[in-house]
Amino acid sequence: MATLLAAVVNAAGCGGTEHKPVNAEAMLDAAAAQPVTSAQTDIDLRLQPRGVSPLPGPVRLRLSGPYVSGGGRQIPRFDWRLSASALGFPVGGHVVSSGTNVYLSLYGDKYEVGTEAVAAANERIAEAPAVHPRSWFSRARVEGEGHEGGVDCERISAPLRGDAVARDIGPLLGSVGLAEMPSVSGTASACVGYDDRVLHQLEARAVLGLQPGSAVAVDLDLEISDVGEPQDIPIPASGGFRPIRDLALQLNDLGVSIPLG
């Protein structure tokens, strides 16, 4: 009986499964061949300025909820609860994308980006070169097993290829007012499902060098579950939404630089 009890406890402690390591490069290749089209997502992004920086202080953003890819043709659809902190102020709210408009609510105030602005963004996305996150990973190695997004997965880590990351995120940074291509250094870690060969977690620790003496440390944690499952993304009822420019003006008055172009 004691032997049986010990076996049960040991099985529970390790999840009751054992997986042989799979070649790290092969796992990343397989995950890249199966992009996430829909999922439940949990995102934790932390930005820490270093030296002279456009950020006035540390920024943290958390997002949680359903996501549906735009397929490289438009912005994704999502329904995310958000919490953030900047300049010592906590913020809670809700952000929804229909793919043709984006709606944001903060402390009861409601804003929208507007269909014209989103249409312009979608046009740029459709014309832009494809982004290939697989190319961000340099020589990868297996770090062990994990259990993320409800599945058993293999943990893989690698240095970041700074030139590939900078090439892909450059247009995004340009859209928020950063004209020069940043230098990028850091590491990334992925957890790829043993059975489905799908990405279920991504962590990145990087430093973006913006100019001499100016940099931003970036910590990103992303967990993905219910991959490929249908996701319900209700669109907010119309009415009462103010232009997002109003919020940008308020943030600029608080010392948070937001481009108003």
C-alpha positions in Angstrom: 0.0 0.0 0.0 2.8 2.4 0.9 4.5 1.7 -2.5 1.2 2.3 -4.3 0.6 5.6 -2.5 4.1 6.8 -3.3 3.6 6.0 -7.0 0.3 7.9 -7.1 1.9 10.9 -5.4 4.9 10.9 -7.8 2.6 10.7 -10.8 0.5 13.6 -9.6 3.6 15.7 -8.9 4.9 15.3 -12.5 1.6 15.5 -14.2 1.6 11.7 -14.9 3.3 12.1 -18.3 6.8 11.7 -19.6 7.9 13.1 -22.9 11.2 12.5 -24.8 12.9 15.8 -25.8 12.3 16.8 -29.4 14.9 18.7 -31.4 14.4 22.4 -30.5 14.8 23.7 -34.0 12.3 21.2 -35.3 9.8 22.2 -32.6 10.1 25.9 -33.5 9.7 25.1 -37.2 6.5 23.1 -36.5 5.1 25.9 -34.4 5.9 28.5 -37.1 4.0 26.3 -39.6 0.9 26.5 -37.4 0.2 30.1 -36.6 -2.3 30.8 -33.9 -5.6 31.8 -35.6 -7.6 32.1 -32.4 -7.1 31.6 -28.7 -7.5 32.8 -25.2 -4.6 35.1 -24.4 -2.9 36.4 -21.3 -0.3 39.1 -22.0 2.0 40.8 -19.5 4.3 43.6 -20.9 6.7 45.6 -18.8 8.8 48.5 -20.1 11.7 50.0 -18.1 13.4 53.1 -19.5 17.2 53.4 -19.4 19.1 56.6 -19.7 17.3 59.3 -21.7 14.1 57.7 -22.9 10.8 58.7 -24.5 9.1 56.9 -21.6 8.8 59.0 -18.4 9.0 56.0 -16.2 8.3 52.2 -15.9 5.1 51.1 -17.7 3.2 47.8 -17.2 0.4 46.5 -19.3 -1.7 43.4 -18.8 -4.3 42.1 -21.3 -6.5 39.0 -21.0 -9.2 37.6 -23.2 -10.1 36.1 -26.6 -8.1 36.8 -29.7 -8.7 36.1 -33.5 -5.9 36.7 -36.0 -6.4 39.2 -38.8 -4.6 36.8 -41.1 -2.1 39.4 -42.2 -4.8 41.4 -43.8 -6.1 43.5 -40.9 -5.6 44.1 -37.2 -6.7 41.1 -35.1 -10.0 41.0 -33.4 -9.9 40.7 -29.6 -11.9 41.4 -26.4 -9.3 42.2 -23.7 -9.6 43.3 -20.1 -6.7 45.5 -19.3 -4.8 46.8 -16.4 -1.9 49.1 -16.6 0.4 51.3 -14.5 2.4 54.4 -15.6 3.8 57.3 -13.7 2.6 55.6 -10.5 -1.1 55.6 -11.7 -3.0 52.3 -11.9 -5.5 52.0 -14.8 -8.2 49.5 -15.4 -10.4 49.1 -18.5 -11.5 47.2 -21.5 -10.3 47.2 -25.1 -12.1 45.6 -28.0 -11.2 45.3 -31.7 -13.7 44.4 -34.4 -11.0 44.3 -37.0 -12.5 47.5 -38.5 -12.6 49.7 -35.3 -11.1 49.6 -31.8 -13.0 50.6 -28.7 -11.4 51.5 -25.3 -13.1 52.2 -22.0 -11.2 53.6 -19.0 -12.9 54.5 -15.7 -16.3 54.7 -17.5 -15.0 57.0 -20.3 -15.4 55.5 -23.7 -13.1 56.1 -26.8 -12.8 54.8 -30.3 -10.0 54.8 -32.8 -12.4 55.3 -35.7 -13.0 53.2 -38.8 -11.0 55.5 -41.1 -7.9 55.3 -39.0 -8.3 51.5 -38.7 -8.9 51.1 -42.4 -5.7 53.0 -43.1 -3.9 50.7 -40.6 -5.4 47.6 -42.3 -4.2 48.9 -45.7 -0.7 49.2 -44.4 -0.8 45.7 -42.8 -2.0 44.2 -46.1 0.8 45.8 -48.0 3.5 45.2 -45.5 6.0 42.4 -45.7 5.0 39.3 -43.7 6.4 39.1 -40.1 8.3 35.9 -39.3 8.8 35.5 -35.5 10.5 32.2 -36.2 13.4 34.2 -37.6 13.8 36.0 -34.2 15.3 32.8 -32.6 19.0 32.2 -33.0 20.4 28.7 -32.2 17.8 27.1 -29.9 18.2 24.6 -27.1 15.7 22.5 -25.0 15.3 23.7 -21.4 13.0 21.0 -20.2 9.2 20.3 -19.9 6.4 22.7 -19.1 2.7 22.8 -18.8 1.3 26.0 -20.3 -2.1 26.9 -21.8 -3.5 23.6 -20.5 -1.1 21.3 -22.4 2.3 19.6 -21.9 4.9 21.5 -23.8 8.7 21.6 -24.5 10.5 24.6 -23.2 12.9 26.1 -25.7 15.2 29.1 -25.3 17.4 31.0 -27.7 19.2 34.3 -28.0 17.3 36.9 -30.1 18.5 37.7 -33.6 18.5 41.5 -33.1 18.4 42.4 -36.8 15.4 40.2 -37.5 13.4 41.6 -34.6 14.3 45.2 -35.4 13.2 44.6 -39.0 9.8 43.3 -38.0 9.0 45.7 -35.2 10.4 48.8 -36.9 7.2 49.7 -38.7 5.3 49.4 -35.4 7.7 51.6 -33.5 7.6 54.1 -36.4 3.8 54.3 -36.0 4.3 55.5 -32.4 6.8 58.2 -33.3 10.2 56.4 -33.2 11.9 57.3 -36.5 15.1 55.3 -36.2 15.5 51.6 -36.3 16.4 50.3 -32.8 19.2 47.9 -31.9 17.8 44.8 -30.2 19.5 42.3 -27.9 18.1 39.7 -25.5 16.7 36.2 -25.2 13.4 34.4 -25.9 11.8 31.3 -24.5 8.9 29.4 -26.0 6.8 26.4 -24.9 5.6 24.3 -27.8 3.0 21.6 -27.3 4.3 18.0 -27.6 1.1 16.7 -29.2 -0.2 19.7 -31.2 3.2 21.4 -32.0 1.6 24.8 -31.3 3.0 27.7 -29.3 1.5 27.9 -25.9 3.8 30.4 -24.1 6.4 33.0 -25.2 8.7 35.0 -23.0 11.1 37.6 -24.2 13.7 39.7 -22.3 15.2 42.3 -24.5 16.7 45.8 -24.6 15.8 48.2 -27.4 18.6 50.7 -28.0 17.0 53.8 -29.4 20.0 56.1 -29.7 23.3 56.6 -27.8 22.4 56.8 -24.1 18.8 55.8 -24.6 17.2 52.4 -24.3 14.1 50.6 -23.1 14.2 47.2 -21.3 11.3 45.0 -22.5 9.9 42.0 -20.6 7.0 40.2 -22.4 5.1 37.1 -21.0 2.4 35.6 -23.3 0.3 32.5 -22.5 -2.0 31.0 -25.1 -4.8 28.5 -24.4 -7.8 27.1 -26.3 -5.8 27.4 -29.5 -8.0 27.1 -32.6 -11.2 27.2 -30.7 -14.0 29.6 -31.7 -13.8 32.9 -29.7 -16.8 35.2 -28.9 -15.9 38.8 -29.4 -19.0 41.0 -28.9 -18.8 44.5 -30.4 -19.7 47.4 -28.0 -23.0 49.1 -28.6 -22.5 52.3 -30.6 -22.9 55.7 -29.0 -21.1 57.7 -26.5 -17.6 57.1 -27.8 -15.1 60.0 -27.9 -12.2 60.2 -30.4 -9.1 58.5 -29.1 -7.3 61.8 -29.8 -9.0 63.2 -26.7 -7.3 60.5 -24.5 -3.9 61.1 -26.2 -4.2 64.8 -25.4 -4.9 64.0 -21.7 -1.9 61.7 -21.5 0.3 64.3 -23.1 -0.8 66.8 -20.4 0.3 64.2 -17.8 3.8 63.9 -19.4 3.2 60.7 -21.4 4.2 61.4 -24.9 1.6 60.1 -27.4 1.9 60.9 -31.1 -1.1 62.7 -32.4 -0.4 62.6 -36.1 
